[in-house]
Amino acid sequence: MYSHNLPFLKLFMLLSLSGIAMHISNPDLLVPAYLQTIPLNGHFLFQNLTEFSKDFGNRFSYEPSAVLYPASVSDISDTIKHVFELGAKSGLTVAARGHGHSLQGQAQVTGGIVIRMESLQGTQTMVHTGELPYVDVSGGDLWINVLKETLKHGLAPMSWTDYLHLTVGGTLSNAGVSGQAFRHGPQVSNVYELEVVTGKGDIMKCSAKENSDLFYAALGGLGQFGIITRARIALEPAPKMVKWIRVLYSDFMAFTEDQEMLISMEKTFDYIEGFVIINRTGLLNNWRSSFKPQDPVQASQFNSDGRTLFCLEMTKNYNPDEVETMEQEVVQLLSKLRYVSSTLFQSEVTYMEFLDRVHVSEKKLRSQGLWEVPHPWLNLLIPRSKIHEFAKEVFGKILTDTSNGPILLYPVNRSKWDNRTSVVIPKEEVFYLVAFLFSAPSPSPTSEKNENLEIALQKNKKVVEFCNNANIGMKQYLPHHTTQKEWRAHFGDKWETFCRRKQAYDPLAMLAPGQRIFHKSPLPLL
């Protein structure tokens, strides 16, 4: 243990011999000099770190002392080992950063070390074909690159997120949810094996059969038990094309019952998501840029102004030689639904185009300067038995429009989620993901106060308070809590297991301090 600290001790001796006072109130002030003594394949960055003190949420900003650009997993392991061996007397902490898509500073760290996981991209990607195909990927790989690589073999992962420009390790540390989750479960339910660097610096291979406690801890573990450096992801044959369908409902009961029916059927759509749309002008006209209306005349006469509507979005995968069969299946499925007949819109796109659909919107928003703005998102999991009570209050009273971003609302099956992971979900078999994906650009570039952000946060607060007061049984997805009491309530009967695993794999509470679950408390210097 002490051999790793020799460079640090030599540095202290050198400072002493140079006549510099040895009374140092905070040993972490020597962080840059100390880290430079660690032999690495990659390198540290100590200046111009502003990029790493912000994220997609654009609400919190904490600047690190150093950023590690690892060229190997051993770089991450050695860095964590050195910090661990400084012991509790050091307040130094470590955060793994993927593509920077966190919302409340979860991948940031004050005065500590940020590990830029994207530096490991492409270092371990390997597709294995066969009866049970899979792909080995780095935790720093983006899902879009995983898709591109697996499609070369006619394969693809089974479960996705709506946005693919996120790292594998980042989404697996949360859950990874999209419209395929009703059938395949979230991304964490489609992993065969992980490689994790723990808070002690140990590199551990884990799976359901080997080091299973760490395996299930890391999946959905919010980065609390280790850094995911490699993952083995289950694959399936990839379709060439996608039939992409949107319809509108005016009745919430029919909207939810139809969704629940679809996710319960064996032969159904391959992707199912719903959206809540409040007081949107010219809604169907906006769809025409990407979709074709079944009845253009009726569609042109549909008026969405001042109304609360519900969009059901579905896809059916197919290959070019399966068009006729696919069309028959789609017609049969649509015949079971109770949507407004004039609002049927359809499109045919490649599988890649559909999965990467949000990136098209990202490029448009970036060109308008509307991407790097505050994103006061709120993601909730609502039990099926409470969804109507929730909707009546939230969509009838708290929210008056959806002009600042979409609201997702769709059901998933609990049986497809592995309860051994760290992910927390409602106890009912069917529950809904409700995601308020709002943007809050400042009303004026010169304004000191962002009124749009304040309004959005107040509405979020009202939604959460309603859920708590009405005993909705809500759980937050991508959770954000500020006290351990709130975290204890969030994890419920999983809290003791969560704490035990923290003590086992990150006993100094060094990792992912931005989650605000545990705090590294340095001991007083003697």
VOZADO-523820 format. One record per residue (C-alpha): x, y, z; residue number from 1. Coordinates in Angstrom, 1 decimal, decimal comma, padded with zeros to 4 digits. Each point is the difference from the previous one (the first is absolute). Last residue first. Layout:
BEGIN
[r [X Y Z] NUM]
...
END
This chain:
BEGIN
[r [-003,7 016,0 013,6] 526]
[r [-002,1 000,5 -003,2] 525]
[r [-003,7 -000,3 000,4] 524]
[r [-001,5 -003,0 -001,8] 523]
[r [-001,3 000,6 -003,5] 522]
[r [-003,8 -000,6 -000,4] 521]
[r [-000,8 -001,6 -003,3] 520]
[r [-003,7 000,5 -000,5] 519]
[r [-002,6 -002,6 -001,0] 518]
[r [-003,2 000,5 -002,1] 517]
[r [000,8 003,4 -001,6] 516]
[r [000,0 -001,4 -003,5] 515]
[r [002,9 002,4 -000,7] 514]
[r [002,2 -002,0 002,3] 513]
[r [000,4 -002,6 -002,8] 512]
[r [002,8 -002,1 001,7] 511]
[r [002,1 000,7 003,1] 510]
[r [-002,4 -001,3 002,6] 509]
[r [002,9 -001,3 002,1] 508]
[r [-001,4 -003,5 000,1] 507]
[r [-000,6 -000,3 -003,8] 506]
[r [-000,5 -003,6 -000,8] 505]
[r [-001,0 -001,7 003,3] 504]
[r [-001,3 003,1 001,9] 503]
[r [-002,1 001,0 -003,0] 502]
[r [-001,3 -003,5 -000,4] 501]
[r [-001,2 000,0 003,6] 500]
[r [-001,6 003,4 -000,5] 499]
[r [-002,0 -001,1 -003,1] 498]
[r [-001,0 -003,2 001,8] 497]
[r [-001,4 002,0 002,9] 496]
[r [-001,7 002,4 -002,3] 495]
[r [-001,8 -002,6 -002,2] 494]
[r [-003,1 -000,1 002,3] 493]
[r [-000,7 003,6 -000,9] 492]
[r [002,5 001,3 -002,5] 491]
[r [-001,7 003,4 -000,5] 490]
[r [-000,9 000,4 003,7] 489]
[r [003,6 -000,6 001,0] 488]
[r [001,1 002,5 -002,7] 487]
[r [-002,4 002,6 001,4] 486]
[r [001,4 -000,5 003,5] 485]
[r [003,5 000,1 -001,4] 484]
[r [-000,7 003,5 -001,2] 483]
[r [000,2 001,8 -003,4] 482]
[r [-001,9 -002,3 -002,3] 481]
[r [000,2 -000,3 -003,8] 480]
[r [-001,1 -003,3 -001,6] 479]
[r [000,7 -000,9 -003,6] 478]
[r [-003,4 -001,7 000,3] 477]
[r [-001,9 001,2 003,0] 476]
[r [-002,4 -002,3 001,8] 475]
[r [-003,7 000,7 000,4] 474]
[r [-002,2 -001,8 002,5] 473]
[r [-002,9 002,4 -000,6] 472]
[r [-000,3 000,7 003,6] 471]
[r [-002,1 003,2 -000,6] 470]
[r [002,4 002,2 002,0] 469]
[r [003,1 -001,5 -001,6] 468]
[r [-001,3 000,1 -003,6] 467]
[r [-001,4 003,5 000,5] 466]
[r [003,3 001,2 001,4] 465]
[r [001,9 -001,5 -003,0] 464]
[r [-002,3 001,7 -002,5] 463]
[r [000,1 003,3 001,9] 462]
[r [003,8 000,0 000,1] 461]
[r [000,2 -000,7 -003,7] 460]
[r [-002,3 003,0 -000,6] 459]
[r [002,2 002,2 002,1] 458]
[r [003,1 -001,2 -001,9] 457]
[r [-001,6 000,8 -003,3] 456]
[r [-001,0 003,5 001,2] 455]
[r [003,5 000,7 001,3] 454]
[r [001,6 -001,1 -003,2] 453]
[r [-002,3 002,2 -002,2] 452]
[r [000,8 002,9 002,3] 451]
[r [003,7 -000,2 -000,6] 450]
[r [001,4 002,7 002,3] 449]
[r [003,0 002,2 -001,0] 448]
[r [-001,7 000,9 -003,3] 447]
[r [002,3 001,2 -002,7] 446]
[r [-000,6 -002,8 -002,4] 445]
[r [-003,8 000,4 000,5] 444]
[r [-002,7 -002,5 000,5] 443]
[r [002,6 -002,5 001,3] 442]
[r [-000,4 -003,4 -001,7] 441]
[r [-001,8 -002,6 002,2] 440]
[r [-000,3 -003,3 -001,7] 439]
[r [-002,5 -002,6 001,2] 438]
[r [000,1 -003,8 -000,2] 437]
[r [-002,7 -000,9 002,5] 436]
[r [000,2 -003,8 000,0] 435]
[r [-002,8 -002,3 001,2] 434]
[r [001,1 -003,6 -000,1] 433]
[r [-003,1 -002,1 000,9] 432]
[r [-000,4 -003,1 002,1] 431]
[r [-001,3 -003,5 -000,6] 430]
[r [000,8 -002,8 002,4] 429]
[r [-000,5 002,2 003,0] 428]
[r [003,0 000,5 002,5] 427]
[r [001,3 003,3 -001,3] 426]
[r [003,6 000,1 -001,2] 425]
[r [003,4 000,4 001,6] 424]
[r [003,1 -001,0 -002,1] 423]
[r [002,8 -001,6 002,1] 422]
[r [-000,2 -003,3 -001,8] 421]
[r [-001,5 -003,1 001,6] 420]
[r [-003,5 001,1 -001,1] 419]
[r [000,7 -000,9 -003,6] 418]
[r [-002,5 001,9 -002,1] 417]
[r [-002,1 -001,9 -002,7] 416]
[r [-002,5 -001,1 002,7] 415]
[r [-000,7 003,7 000,7] 414]
[r [-001,7 000,4 -003,4] 413]
[r [000,1 003,5 -001,5] 412]
[r [-002,5 002,8 -000,6] 411]
[r [000,3 003,3 -001,9] 410]
[r [000,0 003,7 000,7] 409]
[r [002,5 002,4 -001,5] 408]
[r [-000,4 003,7 000,4] 407]
[r [001,6 002,0 -002,7] 406]
[r [001,7 003,5 000,2] 405]
[r [-000,5 003,6 000,7] 404]
[r [-003,4 000,4 -001,9] 403]
[r [-001,6 -002,7 002,2] 402]
[r [-002,9 002,1 001,4] 401]
[r [-002,1 000,6 003,1] 400]
[r [001,7 -002,3 002,5] 399]
[r [-001,0 -000,1 003,7] 398]
[r [-003,8 -000,3 -000,4] 397]
[r [-001,4 -002,5 -002,5] 396]
[r [003,2 -001,6 -001,2] 395]
[r [001,5 -000,4 003,5] 394]
[r [-003,2 -000,5 002,1] 393]
[r [-002,0 -002,2 -002,4] 392]
[r [003,1 -001,8 -001,2] 391]
[r [001,1 -001,1 003,4] 390]
[r [-003,4 -001,3 001,0] 389]
[r [-000,1 -001,8 -003,4] 388]
[r [003,5 -001,5 000,5] 387]
[r [-000,6 -001,2 003,5] 386]
[r [-000,9 -003,7 -000,6] 385]
[r [002,7 -000,2 -002,7] 384]
[r [002,8 000,9 002,5] 383]
[r [001,9 003,2 -001,0] 382]
[r [003,7 000,1 -000,8] 381]
[r [001,2 003,6 -000,3] 380]
[r [002,5 002,0 -002,0] 379]
[r [000,4 003,7 000,6] 378]
[r [002,1 002,1 -002,4] 377]
[r [001,0 003,6 000,8] 376]
[r [002,1 000,3 -003,1] 375]
[r [002,0 003,3 000,1] 374]
[r [001,3 001,1 -003,4] 373]
[r [002,7 -001,5 -002,2] 372]
[r [-002,4 -001,3 -002,7] 371]
[r [-001,9 003,1 -000,9] 370]
[r [002,7 001,9 -002,0] 369]
[r [-002,1 -000,3 -003,2] 368]
[r [002,6 -002,2 -001,7] 367]
[r [000,2 -002,1 003,1] 366]
[r [-003,7 -000,5 000,1] 365]
[r [000,0 -001,3 -003,6] 364]
[r [003,0 -002,3 000,7] 363]
[r [-001,8 -001,3 003,1] 362]
[r [-003,2 -000,7 -001,9] 361]
[r [001,8 -002,2 -002,5] 360]
[r [001,8 -001,7 002,9] 359]
[r [-003,4 -000,9 001,4] 358]
[r [-000,7 -002,3 -002,9] 357]
[r [003,1 -002,2 000,4] 356]
[r [-002,1 -003,2 000,6] 355]
[r [-002,3 000,8 -002,9] 354]
[r [002,7 000,9 -002,5] 353]
[r [002,1 -003,1 000,9] 352]
[r [-003,0 -002,3 -000,5] 351]
[r [-000,6 001,6 -003,4] 350]
[r [-003,1 002,1 -000,5] 349]
[r [-003,6 -000,6 -001,1] 348]
[r [-002,6 002,6 001,1] 347]
[r [-003,6 000,1 001,3] 346]
[r [-002,6 002,4 001,3] 345]
[r [-003,4 -000,8 001,3] 344]
[r [-001,7 003,1 001,3] 343]
[r [-003,4 -000,1 -001,8] 342]
[r [-001,1 -003,2 001,8] 341]
[r [000,3 001,5 003,5] 340]
[r [001,5 -003,0 001,9] 339]
[r [-002,0 -003,0 001,3] 338]
[r [002,4 -002,9 -000,8] 337]
[r [-000,8 -003,6 -000,9] 336]
[r [000,0 000,8 -003,8] 335]
[r [003,5 001,4 000,4] 334]
[r [001,3 -003,5 000,9] 333]
[r [-001,6 -001,7 -003,0] 332]
[r [001,1 002,7 -002,4] 331]
[r [003,6 -000,2 001,3] 330]
[r [000,0 -003,8 -000,3] 329]
[r [-001,2 000,2 -003,6] 328]
[r [002,7 002,6 -000,9] 327]
[r [002,7 -002,1 001,6] 326]
[r [-001,0 -003,1 -002,0] 325]
[r [000,0 002,0 -003,3] 324]
[r [003,3 001,7 000,8] 323]
[r [002,0 -003,1 001,0] 322]
[r [002,5 -000,2 -002,9] 321]
[r [001,3 003,5 000,8] 320]
[r [000,7 -000,9 003,7] 319]
[r [-002,3 001,0 002,8] 318]
[r [-000,3 001,8 003,4] 317]
[r [-003,4 001,3 001,1] 316]
[r [-000,1 003,3 001,7] 315]
[r [-002,3 001,9 002,4] 314]
[r [-000,7 003,5 001,2] 313]
[r [-003,2 000,7 001,9] 312]
[r [-000,7 003,7 000,4] 311]
[r [-002,3 001,4 002,7] 310]
[r [-001,9 003,2 -000,4] 309]
[r [-000,8 002,9 002,4] 308]
[r [-001,7 002,6 -002,1] 307]
[r [000,4 003,8 -000,3] 306]
[r [000,8 -000,2 -003,7] 305]
[r [000,2 -003,6 -001,4] 304]
[r [-002,2 000,6 -003,1] 303]
[r [-000,5 -002,8 -002,5] 302]
[r [-001,1 001,2 -003,4] 301]
[r [003,3 -000,6 -001,8] 300]
[r [-000,1 -003,6 001,4] 299]
[r [-003,4 -000,6 -001,6] 298]
[r [001,2 001,1 -003,4] 297]
[r [003,4 -001,8 000,2] 296]
[r [-001,6 -003,4 001,0] 295]
[r [002,7 -002,5 000,9] 294]
[r [002,4 002,8 000,8] 293]
[r [003,6 -000,3 -001,1] 292]
[r [002,7 000,5 002,5] 291]
[r [003,3 001,9 000,4] 290]
[r [-000,6 003,6 -001,1] 289]
[r [-003,8 -000,6 000,3] 288]
[r [000,2 -000,3 003,8] 287]
[r [000,2 003,7 000,5] 286]
[r [-003,3 000,4 -001,9] 285]
[r [-001,5 -002,5 002,4] 284]
[r [000,8 002,2 003,0] 283]
[r [-001,1 003,4 -001,4] 282]
[r [-000,3 001,6 003,4] 281]
[r [000,9 -001,9 003,2] 280]
[r [-002,3 000,4 003,0] 279]
[r [001,2 -003,0 002,0] 278]
[r [001,6 -003,1 -001,5] 277]
[r [000,6 -003,0 002,1] 276]
[r [002,2 -002,6 -001,7] 275]
[r [-000,1 -003,8 -000,2] 274]
[r [002,6 -002,7 -000,9] 273]
[r [-000,2 -003,4 -001,5] 272]
[r [002,8 -001,8 -001,9] 271]
[r [-000,1 -003,4 -001,6] 270]
[r [-003,7 -000,1 -000,7] 269]
[r [-002,1 -003,0 001,1] 268]
[r [-000,1 -003,7 -000,3] 267]
[r [000,3 -001,2 003,6] 266]
[r [-002,5 002,5 001,4] 265]
[r [000,3 001,6 003,4] 264]
[r [001,9 003,1 -001,2] 263]
[r [-002,8 000,7 -002,5] 262]
[r [-002,9 -000,3 002,5] 261]
[r [001,8 002,4 002,4] 260]
[r [000,4 002,5 -002,8] 259]
[r [-003,6 -000,3 -001,0] 258]
[r [-001,2 000,4 003,6] 257]
[r [002,2 003,1 000,4] 256]
[r [-001,3 001,9 -003,0] 255]
[r [-003,6 -001,2 000,4] 254]
[r [000,0 001,4 003,6] 253]
[r [001,8 003,2 -001,1] 252]
[r [-002,6 000,9 -002,6] 251]
[r [001,0 002,4 -002,8] 250]
[r [002,3 -002,5 -001,7] 249]
[r [002,5 000,6 -002,8] 248]
[r [001,8 -002,4 -002,3] 247]
[r [003,6 -000,4 -001,0] 246]
[r [001,6 -002,8 -002,0] 245]
[r [003,6 -001,0 -001,0] 244]
[r [000,4 -003,1 -002,2] 243]
[r [003,6 -000,9 000,5] 242]
[r [002,6 -001,4 -002,4] 241]
[r [003,1 -002,2 -000,2] 240]
[r [-000,7 -002,1 003,1] 239]
[r [002,7 -001,0 002,4] 238]
[r [000,5 -003,6 001,2] 237]
[r [000,4 000,0 003,8] 236]
[r [002,8 001,1 002,3] 235]
[r [000,8 -000,3 003,8] 234]
[r [002,5 002,5 001,3] 233]
[r [003,3 -000,9 001,7] 232]
[r [001,2 003,1 001,8] 231]
[r [003,4 001,6 000,7] 230]
[r [001,3 002,9 002,1] 229]
[r [-002,9 000,3 002,4] 228]
[r [001,2 002,2 002,9] 227]
[r [-000,6 -001,2 003,5] 226]
[r [-002,4 -000,3 002,8] 225]
[r [-001,8 003,3 000,0] 224]
[r [-000,2 000,7 -003,7] 223]
[r [-003,8 000,4 000,1] 222]
[r [-000,4 -003,7 000,8] 221]
[r [-002,4 -000,8 -002,8] 220]
[r [002,2 -003,0 -000,8] 219]
[r [003,0 000,4 002,3] 218]
[r [-001,6 -001,8 002,9] 217]
[r [-001,3 -002,9 -002,1] 216]
[r [003,5 -000,8 -001,3] 215]
[r [001,6 000,8 003,4] 214]
[r [-002,1 -002,6 001,7] 213]
[r [000,4 -002,4 -002,9] 212]
[r [003,8 -000,3 000,4] 211]
[r [-000,2 -002,8 -002,6] 210]
[r [-003,3 -001,7 -000,9] 209]
[r [-002,3 002,9 -000,8] 208]
[r [003,0 001,8 -001,4] 207]
[r [003,2 001,7 001,3] 206]
[r [003,5 000,7 -001,1] 205]
[r [001,8 002,1 002,7] 204]
[r [002,8 002,6 -000,4] 203]
[r [000,8 001,1 003,6] 202]
[r [000,6 003,8 000,5] 201]
[r [-001,5 000,1 003,5] 200]
[r [-003,1 001,8 -001,2] 199]
[r [-000,6 -002,9 -002,4] 198]
[r [001,1 -000,2 -003,7] 197]
[r [-002,7 -002,0 -001,7] 196]
[r [000,0 -002,5 -002,9] 195]
[r [-003,5 -001,1 -000,8] 194]
[r [-001,7 -003,1 -001,3] 193]
[r [-003,2 -001,2 -001,7] 192]
[r [-001,9 003,2 -000,3] 191]
[r [-003,6 000,2 -001,3] 190]
[r [-001,9 000,8 003,2] 189]
[r [002,1 003,1 000,6] 188]
[r [-001,2 001,3 -003,4] 187]
[r [-003,6 000,2 001,1] 186]
[r [-002,4 -002,9 -000,4] 185]
[r [-000,2 -001,9 -003,2] 184]
[r [-003,7 000,2 -000,8] 183]
[r [-001,4 003,0 001,8] 182]
[r [003,5 001,5 -000,2] 181]
[r [-000,1 000,4 -003,8] 180]
[r [-001,4 003,6 000,3] 179]
[r [003,0 001,3 001,8] 178]
[r [001,8 -000,5 003,3] 177]
[r [003,7 -000,2 001,0] 176]
[r [000,4 -001,0 003,7] 175]
[r [002,1 002,5 001,9] 174]
[r [003,6 -001,2 000,2] 173]
[r [-000,6 -001,9 -003,3] 172]
[r [-000,8 003,3 -001,7] 171]
[r [003,3 001,5 001,0] 170]
[r [002,2 -003,0 -000,6] 169]
[r [-001,3 -000,4 -003,5] 168]
[r [000,7 003,6 -000,8] 167]
[r [-002,7 002,4 -001,4] 166]
[r [-000,5 001,1 -003,6] 165]
[r [-002,8 -002,4 -000,5] 164]
[r [-003,0 002,0 001,1] 163]
[r [-003,3 -001,8 000,4] 162]
[r [001,7 -002,6 002,2] 161]
[r [000,3 -003,5 -001,3] 160]
[r [-000,8 -003,7 000,5] 159]
[r [000,7 -003,0 -002,2] 158]
[r [003,6 000,8 -001,1] 157]
[r [000,7 -000,4 -003,8] 156]
[r [001,0 -002,6 -002,5] 155]
[r [000,5 -000,2 -003,8] 154]
[r [003,7 -000,3 000,5] 153]
[r [000,8 003,5 -001,2] 152]
[r [-003,0 001,0 002,0] 151]
[r [002,0 -000,8 003,2] 150]
[r [002,6 002,7 -000,7] 149]
[r [-002,5 002,7 -000,9] 148]
[r [-002,1 -000,8 003,0] 147]
[r [002,9 000,1 002,4] 146]
[r [001,0 003,3 -001,5] 145]
[r [-003,4 001,5 000,7] 144]
[r [000,2 -001,5 003,5] 143]
[r [003,0 002,1 000,8] 142]
[r [003,0 -001,9 001,3] 141]
[r [001,5 001,0 003,3] 140]
[r [-001,0 -003,2 001,8] 139]
[r [001,9 -001,8 -002,6] 138]
[r [-001,8 -002,6 -002,1] 137]
[r [-000,3 -003,8 -000,2] 136]
[r [-002,8 -000,9 -002,4] 135]
[r [-002,4 -002,9 000,3] 134]
[r [-001,5 -002,9 -002,1] 133]
[r [-001,7 -002,9 001,7] 132]
[r [-000,2 -002,6 -002,8] 131]
[r [003,1 001,3 -001,7] 130]
[r [001,6 003,4 -000,7] 129]
[r [002,5 001,7 002,3] 128]
[r [000,6 003,7 -000,7] 127]
[r [003,1 001,7 001,5] 126]
[r [000,4 003,6 001,2] 125]
[r [002,8 000,2 002,6] 124]
[r [001,9 003,3 -000,7] 123]
[r [-002,7 001,6 -002,1] 122]
[r [-000,6 002,8 002,4] 121]
[r [002,3 000,1 003,1] 120]
[r [000,5 003,8 -000,2] 119]
[r [-003,8 000,2 000,3] 118]
[r [000,3 -000,8 003,7] 117]
[r [001,4 003,4 000,9] 116]
[r [000,8 -000,6 003,6] 115]
[r [-000,7 003,0 002,2] 114]
[r [002,3 000,5 003,0] 113]
[r [-000,7 002,1 003,1] 112]
[r [-000,3 003,7 000,7] 111]
[r [-003,7 -000,1 000,0] 110]
[r [-001,3 -003,0 -002,0] 109]
[r [-002,3 -000,2 -003,0] 108]
[r [-001,7 -003,1 -001,4] 107]
[r [-003,2 000,4 002,0] 106]
[r [-000,1 003,7 -000,7] 105]
[r [-003,8 000,2 -000,2] 104]
[r [-001,0 -001,1 -003,5] 103]
[r [002,7 -002,4 -001,2] 102]
[r [000,6 -000,1 -003,7] 101]
[r [003,8 000,6 000,2] 100]
[r [000,8 -002,6 -002,6] 99]
[r [001,5 -002,3 002,6] 98]
[r [001,5 001,4 003,1] 97]
[r [001,4 -002,2 002,8] 96]
[r [000,3 001,9 003,3] 95]
[r [002,8 -000,2 002,6] 94]
[r [000,4 001,5 003,5] 93]
[r [002,8 001,6 001,9] 92]
[r [-000,9 001,0 003,6] 91]
[r [003,2 -001,5 001,3] 90]
[r [000,3 -001,1 003,6] 89]
[r [-002,2 -002,9 -000,9] 88]
[r [002,8 -001,9 -001,7] 87]
[r [002,7 001,2 -002,3] 86]
[r [000,0 -003,7 -001,1] 85]
[r [-003,4 000,4 -001,6] 84]
[r [001,3 002,9 -002,2] 83]
[r [002,9 -002,1 -001,2] 82]
[r [-002,2 -003,0 -000,6] 81]
[r [-002,5 002,1 -001,9] 80]
[r [002,8 001,2 -002,3] 79]
[r [001,5 -003,4 -000,5] 78]
[r [-003,4 -001,5 -000,9] 77]
[r [-000,9 002,7 -002,5] 76]
[r [003,3 -000,2 -001,8] 75]
[r [-000,2 -003,8 000,2] 74]
[r [-003,2 000,2 -002,1] 73]
[r [002,1 001,4 -002,8] 72]
[r [000,6 003,3 -001,9] 71]
[r [-001,6 002,0 002,8] 70]
[r [-000,5 003,8 -000,4] 69]
[r [-000,1 001,0 003,7] 68]
[r [-001,4 003,4 000,8] 67]
[r [001,5 002,0 002,9] 66]
[r [-000,9 002,4 002,7] 65]
[r [-003,7 -000,2 -000,7] 64]
[r [-002,5 002,8 -000,5] 63]
[r [-003,5 -000,2 001,2] 62]
[r [-002,9 001,6 -002,0] 61]
[r [-003,7 -000,8 000,3] 60]
[r [-002,9 001,1 -002,1] 59]
[r [001,0 -000,8 -003,5] 58]
[r [-001,8 -003,3 000,0] 57]
[r [002,1 -001,2 -002,9] 56]
[r [003,2 000,3 002,1] 55]
[r [002,4 002,5 001,5] 54]
[r [003,3 000,0 001,9] 53]
[r [001,8 -002,2 -002,5] 52]
[r [-000,1 002,5 -002,8] 51]
[r [001,5 002,6 002,4] 50]
[r [003,2 -002,1 000,4] 49]
[r [002,4 002,4 -001,7] 48]
[r [002,9 -001,3 002,0] 47]
[r [001,0 -003,1 001,9] 46]
[r [-000,3 -002,7 -002,7] 45]
[r [001,3 -003,5 000,9] 44]
[r [001,4 -002,5 -002,4] 43]
[r [-000,3 -003,4 -001,7] 42]
[r [002,3 -003,0 000,3] 41]
[r [000,6 001,0 003,6] 40]
[r [002,7 000,0 002,7] 39]
[r [-001,4 001,9 003,0] 38]
[r [002,5 002,8 001,1] 37]
[r [-002,0 002,7 -001,9] 36]
[r [-002,9 -000,7 002,4] 35]
[r [002,0 001,3 002,9] 34]
[r [001,0 003,2 -001,6] 33]
[r [-003,6 000,7 -001,1] 32]
[r [-001,5 -001,0 003,4] 31]
[r [002,4 002,1 002,2] 30]
[r [-002,9 002,2 001,3] 29]
[r [-001,6 -003,4 001,0] 28]
[r [002,4 000,0 003,0] 27]
[r [-002,2 002,8 001,6] 26]
[r [001,4 001,8 003,1] 25]
[r [003,6 -000,4 -001,1] 24]
[r [002,5 000,8 002,7] 23]
[r [003,2 -001,2 -001,7] 22]
[r [001,3 003,5 -000,7] 21]
[r [002,0 000,3 -003,3] 20]
[r [003,8 000,1 000,6] 19]
[r [000,9 -002,0 -003,1] 18]
[r [000,9 -002,9 002,2] 17]
[r [-003,6 -000,1 001,3] 16]
[r [-001,5 000,2 -003,5] 15]
[r [002,2 -002,9 -001,1] 14]
[r [-000,9 -002,1 003,0] 13]
[r [-003,7 000,5 -000,7] 12]
[r [000,5 -001,0 -003,6] 11]
[r [001,9 -003,1 001,1] 10]
[r [-002,9 -000,9 002,2] 9]
[r [-002,4 000,3 -003,0] 8]
[r [002,3 -002,1 -002,2] 7]
[r [000,2 -002,6 002,8] 6]
[r [-003,8 -000,3 000,4] 5]
[r [-000,4 -003,0 -002,3] 4]
[r [002,7 -001,8 002,0] 3]
[r [-002,0 000,5 003,1] 2]
[r [-002,7 -002,5 -001,0] 1]
END
